[in-house]
Amino acid sequence: MIEALQHQLHLLPAAGHLAFAGGAILLAYCIFGLAGFGSSITSVPFLIQVLPLHTVVCLMLLIDLVLCTVLNLRERRHVDTTELKRILPGILVGSLVGLLLLVRAPAKPLFLLLGLFVVAVFLWNNVVKRKAAHISPRLALPLGLGGGVFTTLFGTGGPLYTIYMAGRIDDKRALRSTLGVLIGTTALIRLCMFAVAGLLSNPSVYLLAVLALPVALAGFVLGNFLHDKVSSQGVKKVVWVILLAGGASAIFKGLS
C-alpha cells in the first residue's frame, strides 16, 4: 500500500509547478467569491503553463462539481426552466464538438484559441458591450453551441451563457439562479463525457483535486469576506487585468 502511494505521489508535478497552480486556483476562487464568476476563465490560462491541458480541464471540473454545484442547489426554485430548455440542445452539441477537439486536436492551437477567446471576452466587456437589451431566443442555439465548445475545452463557456441569459431574464435573482444551475448541469455533462472518453482515468487528477479543493475553498471564503470590504469597481478592474494577462500568456504559449 505504501509503495502504491509513493507511486501516485510521483505522478504529481514538481513542487514549484504545484505552488504556481495553487496560487492560480486561490486567486481564481477568491475572484469567484468576490464577483460571482471567473474561476475557470481566470485560472485555466495560467494553469496550462505548468500542467497538461487534459489535466487542467479535469481538475477544474472536479473542483466546480464540489464547490459551484453544491453552492447553487439552494437557488433551484428561482430557475427559468424555459430558457434552460432553449439553450441546452446547443450546449449538448457544442460539448460533443469540444470533446472531439480536446481529444484529437494538437495542444498549441488550442492554447492559442483559448488566449484569443479570453481576449475577446475582455474586449466585449470593456470596449464593445453596451447597455443590456433583450435578445432573440434564436441566439440560444449559436451561443449554446459556442458555450458548449469552450466549456468542454477549457471550462470557460460561462461568458457566452451569460450574454444569452442576461438578454432574456430581467430578474437578477432568477438570472443568477439559472446561470448557477446551468453551470452545474454543464459540469455533469462534462463529467459523463470525460468518463466515457477516458479523460478521468489519470490518478494524478484526483490527487491534484484533493490538494486543490482546500485551496479553492480558502479562496472562495476569502473572496466572500472581502466582498463587502472592497469597491466593486476596483474588483472588476483587477479581474479584467488578470484576465487579460492570462489571455496573453495563453496566446504566447500557443505561438511559442
Backbone torsions as a table, in degrees:
resi	resn	phi	psi	omega
1	MET	NA	-41.8	179.2
2	ILE	-64.4	-40.3	178.4
3	GLU	-63.2	-38.7	178.6
4	ALA	-64.7	-40.8	178.4
5	LEU	-64.4	-42.0	178.3
6	GLN	-62.3	-38.8	177.6
7	HIS	-63.1	-41.7	179.3
8	GLN	-64.8	-39.8	-179.3
9	LEU	-65.1	-31.8	178.1
10	HIS	-67.0	-19.1	179.6
11	LEU	-75.6	-17.3	-177.6
12	LEU	-73.6	152.1	177.1
13	PRO	-65.8	170.7	178.5
14	ALA	-61.5	157.7	-175.2
15	ALA	-57.7	-40.2	179.7
16	GLY	-63.1	-41.4	178.4
17	HIS	-67.3	-38.6	177.4
18	LEU	-62.9	-41.9	179.7
19	ALA	-64.0	-43.1	179.1
20	PHE	-63.1	-45.0	179.4
21	ALA	-63.1	-41.1	178.1
22	GLY	-61.7	-40.8	177.6
23	GLY	-64.3	-40.4	179.0
24	ALA	-64.1	-40.8	-179.5
25	ILE	-70.0	-41.9	177.5
26	LEU	-58.6	-47.6	-179.9
27	LEU	-63.7	-43.6	-177.3
28	ALA	-62.8	-42.9	-177.6
29	TYR	-81.8	-19.7	168.7
30	CYS	-66.3	-42.9	175.6
31	ILE	-62.3	-40.9	178.6
32	PHE	-61.6	-41.6	178.1
33	GLY	-67.5	-32.9	179.2
34	LEU	-76.1	-47.6	-168.8
35	ALA	-107.9	-15.2	-178.8
36	GLY	82.6	9.1	179.0
37	PHE	-158.1	172.1	166.5
38	GLY	96.8	5.5	-175.9
39	SER	-63.5	-49.7	-177.1
40	SER	-78.4	-43.8	-174.0
41	ILE	-68.2	-23.0	176.6
42	THR	-91.2	-25.6	-176.1
43	SER	-93.4	-38.6	-173.0
44	VAL	-59.4	-44.2	179.1
45	PRO	-59.0	-28.6	177.4
46	PHE	-84.3	-39.1	-178.4
47	LEU	-63.6	-34.0	-179.2
48	ILE	-69.8	-10.1	176.0
49	GLN	-71.9	-24.7	-174.9
50	VAL	-126.2	-9.4	-178.9
51	LEU	-131.2	150.7	175.5
52	PRO	-61.9	148.4	-177.8
53	LEU	-57.5	-45.0	-179.6
54	HIS	-58.5	-40.8	179.2
55	THR	-65.7	-41.3	-178.0
56	VAL	-62.9	-49.3	-176.1
57	VAL	-66.6	-35.8	177.3
58	CYS	-69.7	-40.0	179.0
59	LEU	-61.8	-48.3	-179.5
60	MET	-65.8	-33.2	176.3
61	LEU	-62.0	-47.4	-178.3
62	LEU	-64.5	-40.5	178.4
63	ILE	-64.1	-45.3	-178.8
64	ASP	-64.7	-36.5	178.5
65	LEU	-61.2	-39.5	-178.0
66	VAL	-77.1	-45.6	-174.4
67	LEU	-86.9	-61.8	-170.6
68	CYS	-66.7	-45.3	-176.4
69	THR	-64.3	-46.9	-179.6
70	VAL	-63.3	-41.2	-178.5
71	LEU	-66.0	-25.9	-176.3
72	ASN	-94.1	-6.4	-178.8
73	LEU	-61.4	-32.4	-176.3
74	ARG	-69.3	-13.8	-176.1
75	GLU	-102.4	11.4	-172.3
76	ARG	-60.7	-31.9	-173.5
77	ARG	-68.1	-14.9	-178.9
78	HIS	-98.4	6.3	-173.5
79	VAL	-72.1	139.3	174.2
80	ASP	-89.3	94.3	-175.2
81	THR	-67.9	-27.1	179.5
82	THR	-62.1	-46.8	-179.5
83	GLU	-70.9	-32.4	175.7
84	LEU	-61.6	-44.9	-179.5
85	LYS	-64.8	-31.4	180.0
86	ARG	-69.5	-39.8	-171.1
87	ILE	-91.4	-22.6	-175.0
88	LEU	-62.1	-39.7	178.5
89	PRO	-58.8	-42.8	177.3
90	GLY	-63.4	-39.0	179.3
91	ILE	-63.5	-41.5	-179.6
92	LEU	-61.8	-45.7	178.8
93	VAL	-65.6	-45.5	179.1
94	GLY	-61.8	-35.6	178.8
95	SER	-64.8	-38.7	177.0
96	LEU	-64.6	-42.3	177.3
97	VAL	-63.4	-44.8	179.6
98	GLY	-61.8	-39.8	178.5
99	LEU	-63.8	-41.4	178.4
100	LEU	-61.0	-43.3	178.3
101	LEU	-66.6	-41.4	-177.9
102	LEU	-62.6	-38.1	-176.6
103	VAL	-81.0	-35.7	-169.6
104	ARG	-110.3	-25.7	-175.3
105	ALA	-78.0	146.7	174.9
106	PRO	-65.1	154.8	-170.5
107	ALA	-68.4	-43.9	-171.1
108	LYS	-61.5	-44.7	175.6
109	PRO	-60.2	-31.9	178.4
110	LEU	-70.0	-37.9	175.6
111	PHE	-61.0	-43.4	179.5
112	LEU	-63.6	-42.8	178.5
113	LEU	-61.1	-42.6	178.2
114	LEU	-61.2	-47.5	-179.7
115	GLY	-60.8	-43.6	179.9
116	LEU	-65.5	-37.6	178.2
117	PHE	-64.3	-45.1	-179.7
118	VAL	-62.5	-43.1	178.3
119	VAL	-64.4	-38.7	178.3
120	ALA	-63.1	-40.1	176.6
121	VAL	-62.6	-42.1	177.9
122	PHE	-60.3	-48.1	-177.9
123	LEU	-66.0	-39.0	179.5
124	TRP	-60.0	-45.3	-174.7
125	ASN	-80.6	-21.5	-174.7
126	ASN	-114.3	-14.8	-177.6
127	VAL	-123.6	-48.7	-171.5
128	VAL	-88.9	-41.9	-169.1
129	LYS	-55.7	133.6	175.3
130	ARG	-114.0	-173.8	-179.5
131	LYS	-58.4	137.1	-176.9
132	ALA	-57.1	137.3	178.4
133	ALA	-139.9	158.5	178.4
134	HIS	-65.7	141.2	178.1
135	ILE	-120.1	163.5	-176.7
136	SER	-71.9	143.3	174.9
137	PRO	-64.2	-16.0	177.4
138	ARG	-64.3	-21.3	179.2
139	LEU	-76.2	-5.3	177.9
140	ALA	-60.5	-38.6	-177.5
141	LEU	-68.8	-56.4	-178.8
142	PRO	-64.2	-39.6	179.6
143	LEU	-71.3	-34.2	174.7
144	GLY	-66.2	-41.7	177.0
145	LEU	-59.6	-51.6	-179.7
146	GLY	-62.3	-43.2	178.9
147	GLY	-62.6	-40.6	178.3
148	GLY	-63.0	-42.0	178.9
149	VAL	-61.7	-52.3	-175.1
150	PHE	-73.2	-28.9	176.2
151	THR	-67.8	-42.6	-179.4
152	THR	-71.1	-39.3	-179.6
153	LEU	-69.7	-45.9	-169.9
154	PHE	-133.8	-6.1	-174.0
155	GLY	74.5	21.5	-170.9
156	THR	-117.5	22.0	-177.7
157	GLY	-79.8	-3.7	-176.8
158	GLY	-52.3	-42.6	179.9
159	PRO	-58.1	-35.1	179.7
160	LEU	-71.5	-38.3	175.4
161	TYR	-63.3	-39.4	-178.1
162	THR	-65.9	-40.0	178.2
163	ILE	-57.2	-45.6	-178.1
164	TYR	-68.8	-52.4	-174.9
165	MET	-64.6	-38.9	179.1
166	ALA	-65.9	-27.0	178.4
167	GLY	-85.9	-5.2	-178.2
168	ARG	-118.1	-25.5	-174.0
169	ILE	-117.2	122.0	-178.2
170	ASP	-85.9	-37.5	-177.1
171	ASP	-70.4	123.6	-175.0
172	LYS	-64.8	-39.1	180.0
173	ARG	-67.2	-42.0	177.6
174	ALA	-64.7	-38.1	179.0
175	LEU	-62.7	-49.4	-179.2
176	ARG	-62.7	-42.2	-179.3
177	SER	-64.4	-44.7	-178.4
178	THR	-64.7	-43.0	177.8
179	LEU	-64.1	-40.2	179.9
180	GLY	-62.8	-46.0	178.9
181	VAL	-67.5	-36.5	178.2
182	LEU	-63.0	-44.3	178.8
183	ILE	-63.8	-40.7	176.3
184	GLY	-63.9	-38.4	179.1
185	THR	-66.3	-44.0	179.2
186	THR	-65.5	-30.7	176.7
187	ALA	-65.7	-40.8	178.1
188	LEU	-67.4	-37.8	176.6
189	ILE	-61.1	-46.0	179.3
190	ARG	-64.1	-39.1	179.6
191	LEU	-57.7	-46.1	179.3
192	CYS	-64.2	-46.0	-178.1
193	MET	-65.8	-43.6	-179.6
194	PHE	-64.9	-37.4	179.1
195	ALA	-64.6	-44.5	179.6
196	VAL	-64.7	-38.4	-178.4
197	ALA	-78.7	-6.6	178.8
198	GLY	82.4	10.5	-177.6
199	LEU	-72.9	-20.2	-178.5
200	LEU	-96.7	14.6	-177.7
201	SER	-87.0	-8.0	-179.0
202	ASN	-80.1	116.0	-177.1
203	PRO	-61.3	-29.1	-177.1
204	SER	-64.2	-26.3	178.2
205	VAL	-61.7	-41.7	-178.1
206	TYR	-72.8	-36.0	175.6
207	LEU	-63.7	-43.0	178.1
208	LEU	-64.2	-39.4	-179.9
209	ALA	-63.8	-40.7	178.0
210	VAL	-61.5	-39.7	178.3
211	LEU	-72.9	-35.0	-172.6
212	ALA	-82.3	-29.4	-175.7
213	LEU	-58.5	-46.4	177.3
214	PRO	-62.7	-34.3	178.4
215	VAL	-67.4	-44.1	178.4
216	ALA	-63.4	-42.5	179.5
217	LEU	-64.3	-41.0	177.9
218	ALA	-62.0	-41.6	178.0
219	GLY	-63.6	-41.9	179.7
220	PHE	-63.7	-44.9	179.0
221	VAL	-62.6	-42.7	178.3
222	LEU	-62.2	-42.4	178.4
223	GLY	-62.4	-42.2	176.9
224	ASN	-63.5	-39.2	179.1
225	PHE	-64.0	-37.9	-177.7
226	LEU	-82.3	-11.8	-172.1
227	HIS	-53.6	-45.5	-176.6
228	ASP	-93.0	3.1	-175.3
229	LYS	-108.9	-9.3	-179.5
230	VAL	-126.7	156.9	-179.8
231	SER	-68.8	133.3	178.6
232	SER	-63.2	-35.0	177.6
233	GLN	-66.3	-39.9	177.9
234	GLY	-64.0	-40.4	178.2
235	VAL	-61.2	-46.2	-178.9
236	LYS	-60.9	-40.2	179.1
237	LYS	-62.9	-43.2	178.7
238	VAL	-63.6	-43.9	-179.9
239	VAL	-59.3	-45.4	-176.8
240	TRP	-69.5	-33.6	176.3
241	VAL	-64.7	-45.5	178.7
242	ILE	-63.5	-42.1	-179.9
243	LEU	-61.0	-45.1	-179.1
244	LEU	-66.0	-39.6	178.0
245	ALA	-63.5	-41.3	178.1
246	GLY	-64.5	-42.9	177.8
247	GLY	-61.1	-43.0	179.3
248	ALA	-63.9	-39.6	-179.6
249	SER	-66.9	-36.8	178.3
250	ALA	-67.4	-40.2	177.5
251	ILE	-63.1	-43.5	179.3
252	PHE	-61.1	-42.8	179.4
253	LYS	-66.3	-35.6	178.7
254	GLY	-69.7	-27.2	-178.3
255	LEU	-94.2	-17.8	-175.1
256	SER	-81.4	NA	NA
